[in-house]
Amino acid sequence: MEQRSWDRELYPALVVTLAVGLTVFLIWHFCMDAPALPTCWFFTHWHIYCPACGGTRAMIALAHGHVMQACRWNPAVPVGAISVIAYLLTQTIWRLRGRCGWVLRYNDYWLWAFLLLMAVNCLVRNLLWFGLGIAL
């Protein structure tokens, strides 16, 4: 039994998602004058970091070109952004060349590696917070 390739559905879904995300960011930044974002509900109520804590700040740092600051807030965001950009770039070139040549293909290992990175980040942040009192 051959494993099904998700590239046929994933590629257009990522293109549409990025287009919508860029539109929302441009509206938020230029039309709404970048209003303050609400605080993290998870941290506010339970006083622990969630796996996605720092993700919004990391996305904003990436949008401003501050890659190292984005890595500090949440390393999964720049890793995920680089992965998605590499995937879309190789898929686009591959499709423009008539579906020949080398191309990145989706694999569930990408998702598991990303989730593992988020979990490790959450664990380290909470150990620093509870063990040493270092708030990130």
C-alpha positions, 0 to 999 in steps of 0.5 A: 500500500502506497503512502498518500502524498499530502502535497496536492492539498497542502501546497494550495492551503499554505499559499491561501493561509499565507495570503490571508495572514499577510492581509490580516497583518497589513490591516492590523499594522497599517489600518488599525495602527497595531493595537496591543494584543491581549495577554495570554489567557493560559498564563494569566489564569494558571501562571504557567507557560503554554507550548505556544507562549511567545508565539505572537511576539515571535511572529511580530519579531519575524515580521520586523526582521528580528530573527534572533529575538523571535528565537528567544520568544519561541524557537518553533516560530522561526523554525516553522517559518523557515520550513514553510518557506522552503517547502513552498519555494521548492514546490513552486519551482518544481511545479513551474519546471513541469514537476521534475527535479528535486522537491521537498515533500510533506512528511508527518515527521515534520509535524512531530518535530515541530510539536516536539520543539514546542513541547521542549520550549514549554518544558524549559520555560516552565523549569526556568520559571518554577525552578529558578524564578526566571520569567521569560 
